[in-house]
């Protein structure tokens, strides 16, 4: 047989990058739709509501 050494470094690096990428996506989905989503404030909706009440800011 020939030299069949297996280099694990590229696989470990790819696995680590995929782990952190998928972990970040999962955490983002959990914070958006999970239990913590009740604490989030939609700043655009809040600003539009303040405009309707006339207290957002002035346009001088």
N, C-alpha and C positions, 0 to 999 in steps of 0.2 A: 504494500500500500504506500501511497505517497504521503506527503506532509499534509495532514488534515487537521491542523490546529484550528480551533474555533475561537474567534475573538469575541469576547462578551461585551466589551466596552460600548460598541455602537448600539447593541440591544439594550443594555442598561440605560444609556442616555436616552434612547427613544422611549423606553418604558417610563422613565422618570418624567419626561416632558409630557407624555400622554396622561400619566397619573395626575400631574398638577393641572393640566388643561381640563380634563374631565372632572376633576375635583372642584375646580373653579366654576365650571358650568353648573354642576350639581348644587353647589352652595348658592349660586345666583338664583337658580330656580327655586330653591328652598326659601331663600329670603324674600323672593317676590311672591310666591304662591303659598308658602308654608305658614306656620303659626306666627312668625314674626311679621308677616305682611300687614297685620292689623295696626302696627305701630308706624307704618310708612305714611308719609303725607305727599300727595300729588301736588307739587309746587305750582304747576301750570294751572291746574283746576282751582287751587287756592287763590292764585293771582287773578284769574278770571272772575271768581266770586267776589273778590275785593273790588274789582273794577265795577261790577254790577252794583255794589253798595256805595261806590264813589269814594273809597278810602285807599285805593292802591297807591297812587302817586299822582302828581300833577304833571300836565303836559304844557309847561310855559314856554 
